[in-house]
Amino acid sequence: MRILVIGAGVLGSYLAHVLVRGGNEVTILARVKRAAELQQDGLVIRHYFQRKTTVDQVKVIAELQPDDVYDLIFVVMKYNDFPAVLPILAENESSNIVLVGNNGDTRSMQRFFEDNSRTPKNVVFGFQLSGGVREENGHVICIRAGGQMVLGSLDGEVPFKPLMEQAFKQTKYKLDYQKDINAWLLSHIVPIVAINSVSYLHDGDLAQASKDKVRWKQAVAVMEEGFAILEKLKYPVNPAVLVNGVKKHKTLIYQGMRFVHKLRFMKLVDGSFSEIAALYQSFEPLKGQANLLTPAWDAFKQQTFTKYALEQR
């Protein structure tokens, strides 16, 4: 199967590796520096827990031409980077697109394709459950074995599900289809902004962050307020066990988040506050619709945005 992966960061690289090992013809669209690394060394991934390194040869392109057609296109990018690639995809004649990553604006993105595409698009949204970091030489350290993607369509069943199944048939990669992928992604944003804000306010120093009891308790309050917004607007919070835990077992959730940040492999989780800032902003319309008081959420947003603004000067 002919597959294009747009985005050659940690998650895009790992997904491309899985698809290559699944017997597919995989092309990666990458920026100039990353493209040169891939062409020179191949797709190099060190699998952290499996203690092995793999090298895959993939075709690399710098831009997507309108008539360059693929069976599947996976776009694996940070949320704030999606807008730049949507017009390019709309011009391309390929039909089946999976937007993979945090997403607080799925419906607007789908409408963009409906209004601007030369060829009708089947658009699916997904989230890859993996993590890692890319080293200076371009090699990737991955901390997830096997791999898994949560995905779904905004309009019922995934329209190209048989193609997805075929692409991953010879792999150990799991596809988890969600009936309401928009609600799943919105639910995921809540802990993402809370947890990453604590790390960001400590400049990524996880040892110091894990000791900050005050901020971790505030992070639990942020999560409680975020889930309350979704519940008020009738979005089914998924997984439900998380919102129940935040409501009934705040201390346990707080201790769990602190403990995870003490683990050695957490240093290998790549992050960018530019994406977290965009995710905060994506929640503003929901906050307005819900009309609930969110003091913890607002305080965290103000602290992080103030720090971010100073760093951008």
C-alpha positions in Angstrom: 0.0 0.0 0.0 1.3 3.5 -0.9 1.3 5.6 2.3 2.6 9.1 3.1 3.5 10.3 6.6 3.7 14.1 6.9 5.8 15.0 9.9 9.0 13.3 10.9 9.2 14.1 14.6 9.1 11.4 17.3 5.6 10.2 16.6 5.7 10.5 12.8 9.0 8.6 12.7 7.7 5.8 14.9 4.5 5.5 12.8 6.5 5.4 9.6 8.7 2.6 11.1 5.6 0.5 12.0 4.1 1.0 8.5 7.4 0.0 6.8 7.6 -3.1 8.9 4.1 -3.8 7.9 5.1 -4.2 4.3 3.9 -0.8 3.0 5.5 1.5 0.6 6.1 4.5 2.9 7.1 8.0 2.0 7.9 10.7 4.6 7.4 14.4 4.0 10.0 16.2 6.1 11.7 19.6 6.4 15.1 20.2 4.8 17.3 19.3 7.8 15.2 16.3 8.8 15.0 15.1 5.2 18.8 15.2 4.9 19.1 13.1 8.1 16.7 10.5 6.8 18.4 10.3 3.4 21.8 9.9 4.9 21.2 7.5 7.9 17.7 6.1 7.2 15.0 6.1 9.8 16.9 5.2 13.0 14.9 4.4 16.1 16.2 3.2 19.5 13.5 1.3 21.2 14.1 2.2 24.9 12.4 -0.6 26.7 13.1 -3.3 24.1 16.8 -2.3 24.1 17.2 -2.5 20.4 17.8 -0.1 17.4 16.1 -0.4 14.1 17.0 1.3 10.8 14.4 1.6 8.0 14.9 3.0 4.5 12.1 5.3 3.4 11.5 7.6 0.5 11.7 11.2 1.5 10.0 14.2 -0.2 10.2 18.0 0.6 6.7 18.9 -0.7 3.5 17.3 -1.7 2.4 17.8 -5.3 -1.4 18.0 -6.1 -1.2 14.9 -8.4 1.0 12.8 -6.0 -1.7 10.3 -4.9 -1.5 8.0 -1.9 -3.8 5.3 -0.5 -3.5 6.8 3.0 -2.0 10.0 4.3 -1.1 10.4 8.0 -0.4 13.9 9.2 1.4 13.6 12.5 2.0 17.1 13.9 1.5 19.4 16.9 -1.9 20.9 17.0 -0.7 24.4 16.3 1.1 23.1 13.1 -2.0 21.6 11.5 -3.3 24.8 9.9 -0.2 25.2 7.7 -0.7 21.8 6.0 -4.4 21.8 5.5 -4.4 23.9 2.3 -1.7 21.6 0.8 -3.8 18.5 1.6 -6.9 20.2 0.1 -5.1 20.7 -3.2 -3.8 17.1 -3.3 -5.9 14.4 -5.1 -5.6 11.8 -2.3 -8.9 11.0 -0.6 -8.1 9.3 2.7 -6.5 11.5 5.4 -5.8 10.8 9.1 -4.9 13.9 11.3 -2.9 12.4 14.2 -2.3 14.4 17.3 -3.9 16.7 20.0 -6.9 18.5 18.4 -9.3 21.0 19.9 -10.9 22.0 16.6 -11.8 18.9 14.6 -15.1 20.2 13.2 -13.5 23.3 11.8 -10.7 21.3 10.2 -13.3 18.9 8.6 -15.3 21.9 7.3 -12.1 23.3 5.8 -11.7 20.2 3.6 -15.4 20.2 2.7 -15.1 23.8 1.5 -11.7 23.8 -0.2 -10.8 20.4 -1.5 -10.3 19.7 -5.2 -11.1 16.0 -4.5 -13.7 14.8 -1.8 -11.9 13.9 1.3 -12.5 11.2 3.9 -11.1 12.8 7.1 -10.3 10.8 10.2 -8.8 12.1 13.5 -6.5 10.1 15.6 -4.1 10.1 18.6 -1.0 8.0 18.8 -0.2 6.6 22.3 3.5 6.8 22.2 6.3 9.1 23.3 10.0 9.8 23.1 12.6 12.3 22.0 14.6 13.1 18.9 18.3 13.5 19.4 20.6 16.1 17.8 21.7 13.6 15.1 18.1 12.9 14.1 17.9 9.5 15.7 14.7 8.8 17.7 14.4 7.3 21.1 11.0 5.7 21.5 9.5 4.7 24.9 6.6 2.7 23.6 6.6 -0.9 22.4 4.1 -2.1 19.9 2.2 1.1 19.5 -1.4 2.1 19.5 -3.6 4.7 17.8 -7.0 5.9 19.0 -9.0 7.1 16.0 -12.5 7.8 14.7 -14.6 9.8 12.2 -16.9 12.7 13.1 -19.6 11.1 10.9 -20.0 7.5 12.1 -17.7 4.7 11.0 -14.2 5.3 9.7 -14.9 5.3 5.9 -11.7 3.6 4.9 -11.4 1.2 7.8 -10.5 -1.8 5.5 -7.5 0.2 4.2 -6.4 1.0 7.8 -6.7 -2.7 8.8 -4.7 -3.7 5.8 -1.9 -1.2 6.4 -1.4 -2.5 10.0 -2.2 -6.1 9.4 1.3 -7.5 9.6 2.2 -5.3 12.7 1.6 -5.5 16.4 0.2 -2.0 16.3 -3.3 -1.6 17.8 -6.1 0.5 16.3 -8.7 1.6 18.8 -11.8 2.9 17.1 -13.8 5.5 19.1 -17.4 6.4 18.3 -17.0 10.0 19.5 -13.4 10.9 18.7 -14.0 14.6 19.2 -15.1 14.0 22.8 -12.1 11.7 23.3 -9.7 14.4 22.0 -11.3 17.1 24.1 -11.1 14.9 27.2 -7.4 14.3 26.5 -6.7 18.0 26.3 -7.7 18.5 30.0 -4.9 16.4 31.6 -2.4 17.4 28.9 -2.6 21.1 29.7 -2.6 20.5 33.4 0.3 18.2 33.6 2.4 20.0 31.0 1.8 23.3 32.6 3.5 22.1 35.8 6.5 20.9 33.9 6.7 24.1 31.9 6.6 26.3 35.0 9.6 24.4 36.2 11.5 24.8 32.9 11.1 21.1 32.2 13.0 20.1 35.4 11.0 17.1 36.3 12.8 16.5 39.6 11.8 19.9 40.8 8.3 19.6 39.3 7.7 16.4 41.1 8.3 18.1 44.5 5.9 21.0 43.9 3.0 19.8 45.9 1.1 23.1 45.6 1.1 23.1 41.8 0.2 19.5 41.5 -2.8 20.0 43.7 -3.7 23.0 41.4 -3.3 20.7 38.4 -5.9 18.4 39.8 -8.2 21.4 40.3 -7.5 22.4 36.6 -8.5 18.9 35.5 -11.7 19.0 37.6 -12.7 22.3 36.0 -11.9 21.2 32.5 -14.0 18.0 32.9 -16.8 20.1 34.4 -16.9 22.2 31.2 -17.1 19.1 29.0 -19.9 17.6 31.2 -21.9 20.8 31.1 -21.7 20.8 27.3 -22.8 17.1 27.2 -19.5 15.8 25.9 -18.9 12.2 27.2 -15.6 12.4 29.1 -13.5 9.5 28.0 -12.1 7.6 29.8 -14.8 8.1 32.4 -12.6 6.5 35.1 -10.3 9.6 34.9 -13.0 12.1 35.7 -14.4 9.9 38.4 -10.9 9.7 39.9 -10.5 13.5 39.8 -13.8 13.9 41.5 -13.6 11.2 44.2 -9.9 10.4 44.6 -8.1 13.8 44.2 -5.2 12.8 46.5 -4.6 9.5 44.6 -4.5 11.3 41.3 -2.2 14.0 42.6 0.2 11.4 44.1 0.1 9.4 40.8 1.0 12.4 38.7 3.9 13.3 41.0 5.2 9.7 41.0 5.1 9.5 37.1 7.2 12.6 36.9 9.9 11.0 39.0 10.3 8.1 36.6 13.6 8.2 34.6 12.0 7.7 31.2 9.8 10.8 31.5 12.9 12.8 30.6 12.6 11.3 27.1 9.1 12.7 26.5 9.4 15.6 24.1 7.1 18.6 24.6 6.5 22.1 23.3 4.6 24.8 25.1 3.6 26.4 21.8 1.2 23.5 21.4 0.0 23.6 25.0 -0.7 27.4 24.5 -2.8 26.6 21.4 -4.7 23.9 23.3 -5.5 26.4 26.1 -6.9 28.7 23.4 -8.9 25.9 21.8 -10.8 25.6 25.1 -11.9 29.2 25.3 -15.0 28.8 23.2 -16.1 25.9 25.3 -15.5 27.8 28.5 -17.7 30.6 27.1 -20.5 28.2 26.2 -20.4 26.4 29.6 -20.3 29.7 31.5 -18.7 28.1 34.6 -16.2 29.6 37.0 -12.7 28.2 36.4 -10.3 29.9 38.8 -7.6 27.2 38.8 -7.7 26.9 35.0 -7.5 30.7 34.6 -4.6 31.0 37.1 -2.6 28.3 35.4 -3.2 29.8 32.0 -2.2 33.2 33.2 1.0 31.9 34.8 2.1 29.9 31.8 1.2 32.5 29.2 3.1 35.2 31.1 6.2 33.0 31.2 5.7 32.1 27.5 5.3 35.8 26.4 8.5 36.7 28.2 10.4 33.9 26.5 9.2 35.0 23.1 10.7 38.5 23.4 
